[in-house]
């Protein structure tokens, strides 16, 4: 969870207009994957399973 908080803080501290598009894209993708990993950890710990119909 601290990795996710750090990633969010890093994005919040930067002005997106000052970042090259590739760097911004890379940071957003990394943030997305960290959020997905956190959701998976929460699901495992709470025994929540996603079911699609």
Phi and psi restraints in degrees (range 20) as a CNS / XPLOR table:
assign (resid 1 and name C) (resid 2 and name N)
       (resid 2 and name CA) (resid 2 and name C) 1.0 -66.0 20.0 2
assign (resid 2 and name N) (resid 2 and name CA)
       (resid 2 and name C) (resid 3 and name N) 1.0 -30.9 20.0 2
assign (resid 2 and name C) (resid 3 and name N)
       (resid 3 and name CA) (resid 3 and name C) 1.0 -63.3 20.0 2
assign (resid 3 and name N) (resid 3 and name CA)
       (resid 3 and name C) (resid 4 and name N) 1.0 -41.2 20.0 2
assign (resid 3 and name C) (resid 4 and name N)
       (resid 4 and name CA) (resid 4 and name C) 1.0 -66.0 20.0 2
assign (resid 4 and name N) (resid 4 and name CA)
       (resid 4 and name C) (resid 5 and name N) 1.0 -44.4 20.0 2
assign (resid 4 and name C) (resid 5 and name N)
       (resid 5 and name CA) (resid 5 and name C) 1.0 -61.8 20.0 2
assign (resid 5 and name N) (resid 5 and name CA)
       (resid 5 and name C) (resid 6 and name N) 1.0 -40.8 20.0 2
assign (resid 5 and name C) (resid 6 and name N)
       (resid 6 and name CA) (resid 6 and name C) 1.0 -64.1 20.0 2
assign (resid 6 and name N) (resid 6 and name CA)
       (resid 6 and name C) (resid 7 and name N) 1.0 -42.9 20.0 2
assign (resid 6 and name C) (resid 7 and name N)
       (resid 7 and name CA) (resid 7 and name C) 1.0 -63.4 20.0 2
assign (resid 7 and name N) (resid 7 and name CA)
       (resid 7 and name C) (resid 8 and name N) 1.0 -41.3 20.0 2
assign (resid 7 and name C) (resid 8 and name N)
       (resid 8 and name CA) (resid 8 and name C) 1.0 -65.0 20.0 2
assign (resid 8 and name N) (resid 8 and name CA)
       (resid 8 and name C) (resid 9 and name N) 1.0 -43.7 20.0 2
assign (resid 8 and name C) (resid 9 and name N)
       (resid 9 and name CA) (resid 9 and name C) 1.0 -61.9 20.0 2
assign (resid 9 and name N) (resid 9 and name CA)
       (resid 9 and name C) (resid 10 and name N) 1.0 -41.4 20.0 2
assign (resid 9 and name C) (resid 10 and name N)
       (resid 10 and name CA) (resid 10 and name C) 1.0 -62.6 20.0 2
assign (resid 10 and name N) (resid 10 and name CA)
       (resid 10 and name C) (resid 11 and name N) 1.0 -41.8 20.0 2
assign (resid 10 and name C) (resid 11 and name N)
       (resid 11 and name CA) (resid 11 and name C) 1.0 -67.9 20.0 2
assign (resid 11 and name N) (resid 11 and name CA)
       (resid 11 and name C) (resid 12 and name N) 1.0 -37.3 20.0 2
assign (resid 11 and name C) (resid 12 and name N)
       (resid 12 and name CA) (resid 12 and name C) 1.0 -68.6 20.0 2
assign (resid 12 and name N) (resid 12 and name CA)
       (resid 12 and name C) (resid 13 and name N) 1.0 -29.8 20.0 2
assign (resid 12 and name C) (resid 13 and name N)
       (resid 13 and name CA) (resid 13 and name C) 1.0 -78.9 20.0 2
assign (resid 13 and name N) (resid 13 and name CA)
       (resid 13 and name C) (resid 14 and name N) 1.0 -16.6 20.0 2
assign (resid 13 and name C) (resid 14 and name N)
       (resid 14 and name CA) (resid 14 and name C) 1.0 -100.0 20.0 2
assign (resid 14 and name N) (resid 14 and name CA)
       (resid 14 and name C) (resid 15 and name N) 1.0 147.4 20.0 2
assign (resid 14 and name C) (resid 15 and name N)
       (resid 15 and name CA) (resid 15 and name C) 1.0 -89.8 20.0 2
assign (resid 15 and name N) (resid 15 and name CA)
       (resid 15 and name C) (resid 16 and name N) 1.0 111.9 20.0 2
assign (resid 15 and name C) (resid 16 and name N)
       (resid 16 and name CA) (resid 16 and name C) 1.0 -55.5 20.0 2
assign (resid 16 and name N) (resid 16 and name CA)
       (resid 16 and name C) (resid 17 and name N) 1.0 -28.4 20.0 2
assign (resid 16 and name C) (resid 17 and name N)
       (resid 17 and name CA) (resid 17 and name C) 1.0 -67.2 20.0 2
assign (resid 17 and name N) (resid 17 and name CA)
       (resid 17 and name C) (resid 18 and name N) 1.0 -21.7 20.0 2
assign (resid 17 and name C) (resid 18 and name N)
       (resid 18 and name CA) (resid 18 and name C) 1.0 -90.6 20.0 2
assign (resid 18 and name N) (resid 18 and name CA)
       (resid 18 and name C) (resid 19 and name N) 1.0 -9.0 20.0 2
assign (resid 18 and name C) (resid 19 and name N)
       (resid 19 and name CA) (resid 19 and name C) 1.0 -93.3 20.0 2
assign (resid 19 and name N) (resid 19 and name CA)
       (resid 19 and name C) (resid 20 and name N) 1.0 142.5 20.0 2
assign (resid 19 and name C) (resid 20 and name N)
       (resid 20 and name CA) (resid 20 and name C) 1.0 -62.6 20.0 2
assign (resid 20 and name N) (resid 20 and name CA)
       (resid 20 and name C) (resid 21 and name N) 1.0 146.5 20.0 2
assign (resid 20 and name C) (resid 21 and name N)
       (resid 21 and name CA) (resid 21 and name C) 1.0 -56.1 20.0 2
assign (resid 21 and name N) (resid 21 and name CA)
       (resid 21 and name C) (resid 22 and name N) 1.0 -39.8 20.0 2
assign (resid 21 and name C) (resid 22 and name N)
       (resid 22 and name CA) (resid 22 and name C) 1.0 -64.1 20.0 2
assign (resid 22 and name N) (resid 22 and name CA)
       (resid 22 and name C) (resid 23 and name N) 1.0 -40.5 20.0 2
assign (resid 22 and name C) (resid 23 and name N)
       (resid 23 and name CA) (resid 23 and name C) 1.0 -67.2 20.0 2
assign (resid 23 and name N) (resid 23 and name CA)
       (resid 23 and name C) (resid 24 and name N) 1.0 -42.4 20.0 2
assign (resid 23 and name C) (resid 24 and name N)
       (resid 24 and name CA) (resid 24 and name C) 1.0 -62.1 20.0 2
assign (resid 24 and name N) (resid 24 and name CA)
       (resid 24 and name C) (resid 25 and name N) 1.0 -44.5 20.0 2
assign (resid 24 and name C) (resid 25 and name N)
       (resid 25 and name CA) (resid 25 and name C) 1.0 -60.9 20.0 2
assign (resid 25 and name N) (resid 25 and name CA)
       (resid 25 and name C) (resid 26 and name N) 1.0 -44.7 20.0 2
assign (resid 25 and name C) (resid 26 and name N)
       (resid 26 and name CA) (resid 26 and name C) 1.0 -61.4 20.0 2
assign (resid 26 and name N) (resid 26 and name CA)
       (resid 26 and name C) (resid 27 and name N) 1.0 -42.9 20.0 2
assign (resid 26 and name C) (resid 27 and name N)
       (resid 27 and name CA) (resid 27 and name C) 1.0 -65.6 20.0 2
assign (resid 27 and name N) (resid 27 and name CA)
       (resid 27 and name C) (resid 28 and name N) 1.0 -40.8 20.0 2
assign (resid 27 and name C) (resid 28 and name N)
       (resid 28 and name CA) (resid 28 and name C) 1.0 -67.0 20.0 2
assign (resid 28 and name N) (resid 28 and name CA)
       (resid 28 and name C) (resid 29 and name N) 1.0 -37.8 20.0 2
assign (resid 28 and name C) (resid 29 and name N)
       (resid 29 and name CA) (resid 29 and name C) 1.0 -65.2 20.0 2
assign (resid 29 and name N) (resid 29 and name CA)
       (resid 29 and name C) (resid 30 and name N) 1.0 -43.2 20.0 2
assign (resid 29 and name C) (resid 30 and name N)
       (resid 30 and name CA) (resid 30 and name C) 1.0 -62.1 20.0 2
assign (resid 30 and name N) (resid 30 and name CA)
       (resid 30 and name C) (resid 31 and name N) 1.0 -42.6 20.0 2
assign (resid 30 and name C) (resid 31 and name N)
       (resid 31 and name CA) (resid 31 and name C) 1.0 -61.2 20.0 2
assign (resid 31 and name N) (resid 31 and name CA)
       (resid 31 and name C) (resid 32 and name N) 1.0 -42.5 20.0 2
assign (resid 31 and name C) (resid 32 and name N)
       (resid 32 and name CA) (resid 32 and name C) 1.0 -58.3 20.0 2
assign (resid 32 and name N) (resid 32 and name CA)
       (resid 32 and name C) (resid 33 and name N) 1.0 -46.6 20.0 2
assign (resid 32 and name C) (resid 33 and name N)
       (resid 33 and name CA) (resid 33 and name C) 1.0 -67.6 20.0 2
assign (resid 33 and name N) (resid 33 and name CA)
       (resid 33 and name C) (resid 34 and name N) 1.0 -36.3 20.0 2
assign (resid 33 and name C) (resid 34 and name N)
       (resid 34 and name CA) (resid 34 and name C) 1.0 -65.3 20.0 2
assign (resid 34 and name N) (resid 34 and name CA)
       (resid 34 and name C) (resid 35 and name N) 1.0 -38.5 20.0 2
assign (resid 34 and name C) (resid 35 and name N)
       (resid 35 and name CA) (resid 35 and name C) 1.0 -65.7 20.0 2
assign (resid 35 and name N) (resid 35 and name CA)
       (resid 35 and name C) (resid 36 and name N) 1.0 -41.0 20.0 2
assign (resid 35 and name C) (resid 36 and name N)
       (resid 36 and name CA) (resid 36 and name C) 1.0 -63.8 20.0 2
assign (resid 36 and name N) (resid 36 and name CA)
       (resid 36 and name C) (resid 37 and name N) 1.0 -41.8 20.0 2
assign (resid 36 and name C) (resid 37 and name N)
       (resid 37 and name CA) (resid 37 and name C) 1.0 -63.6 20.0 2
assign (resid 37 and name N) (resid 37 and name CA)
       (resid 37 and name C) (resid 38 and name N) 1.0 -40.5 20.0 2
assign (resid 37 and name C) (resid 38 and name N)
       (resid 38 and name CA) (resid 38 and name C) 1.0 -63.5 20.0 2
assign (resid 38 and name N) (resid 38 and name CA)
       (resid 38 and name C) (resid 39 and name N) 1.0 -42.3 20.0 2
assign (resid 38 and name C) (resid 39 and name N)
       (resid 39 and name CA) (resid 39 and name C) 1.0 -62.0 20.0 2
assign (resid 39 and name N) (resid 39 and name CA)
       (resid 39 and name C) (resid 40 and name N) 1.0 -39.6 20.0 2
assign (resid 39 and name C) (resid 40 and name N)
       (resid 40 and name CA) (resid 40 and name C) 1.0 -65.8 20.0 2
assign (resid 40 and name N) (resid 40 and name CA)
       (resid 40 and name C) (resid 41 and name N) 1.0 -40.6 20.0 2
assign (resid 40 and name C) (resid 41 and name N)
       (resid 41 and name CA) (resid 41 and name C) 1.0 -63.6 20.0 2
assign (resid 41 and name N) (resid 41 and name CA)
       (resid 41 and name C) (resid 42 and name N) 1.0 -42.9 20.0 2
assign (resid 41 and name C) (resid 42 and name N)
       (resid 42 and name CA) (resid 42 and name C) 1.0 -62.4 20.0 2
assign (resid 42 and name N) (resid 42 and name CA)
       (resid 42 and name C) (resid 43 and name N) 1.0 -44.2 20.0 2
assign (resid 42 and name C) (resid 43 and name N)
       (resid 43 and name CA) (resid 43 and name C) 1.0 -61.2 20.0 2
assign (resid 43 and name N) (resid 43 and name CA)
       (resid 43 and name C) (resid 44 and name N) 1.0 -43.8 20.0 2
assign (resid 43 and name C) (resid 44 and name N)
       (resid 44 and name CA) (resid 44 and name C) 1.0 -63.5 20.0 2
assign (resid 44 and name N) (resid 44 and name CA)
       (resid 44 and name C) (resid 45 and name N) 1.0 -41.2 20.0 2
assign (resid 44 and name C) (resid 45 and name N)
       (resid 45 and name CA) (resid 45 and name C) 1.0 -74.0 20.0 2
assign (resid 45 and name N) (resid 45 and name CA)
       (resid 45 and name C) (resid 46 and name N) 1.0 -25.6 20.0 2
assign (resid 45 and name C) (resid 46 and name N)
       (resid 46 and name CA) (resid 46 and name C) 1.0 -105.8 20.0 2
assign (resid 46 and name N) (resid 46 and name CA)
       (resid 46 and name C) (resid 47 and name N) 1.0 1.9 20.0 2
assign (resid 46 and name C) (resid 47 and name N)
       (resid 47 and name CA) (resid 47 and name C) 1.0 60.5 20.0 2
assign (resid 47 and name N) (resid 47 and name CA)
       (resid 47 and name C) (resid 48 and name N) 1.0 31.6 20.0 2
assign (resid 47 and name C) (resid 48 and name N)
       (resid 48 and name CA) (resid 48 and name C) 1.0 -86.6 20.0 2
assign (resid 48 and name N) (resid 48 and name CA)
       (resid 48 and name C) (resid 49 and name N) 1.0 133.7 20.0 2
assign (resid 48 and name C) (resid 49 and name N)
       (resid 49 and name CA) (resid 49 and name C) 1.0 -124.7 20.0 2
assign (resid 49 and name N) (resid 49 and name CA)
       (resid 49 and name C) (resid 50 and name N) 1.0 138.4 20.0 2
assign (resid 49 and name C) (resid 50 and name N)
       (resid 50 and name CA) (resid 50 and name C) 1.0 -87.2 20.0 2
assign (resid 50 and name N) (resid 50 and name CA)
       (resid 50 and name C) (resid 51 and name N) 1.0 132.0 20.0 2
assign (resid 50 and name C) (resid 51 and name N)
       (resid 51 and name CA) (resid 51 and name C) 1.0 -127.9 20.0 2
assign (resid 51 and name N) (resid 51 and name CA)
       (resid 51 and name C) (resid 52 and name N) 1.0 127.1 20.0 2
assign (resid 51 and name C) (resid 52 and name N)
       (resid 52 and name CA) (resid 52 and name C) 1.0 -101.3 20.0 2
assign (resid 52 and name N) (resid 52 and name CA)
       (resid 52 and name C) (resid 53 and name N) 1.0 140.5 20.0 2
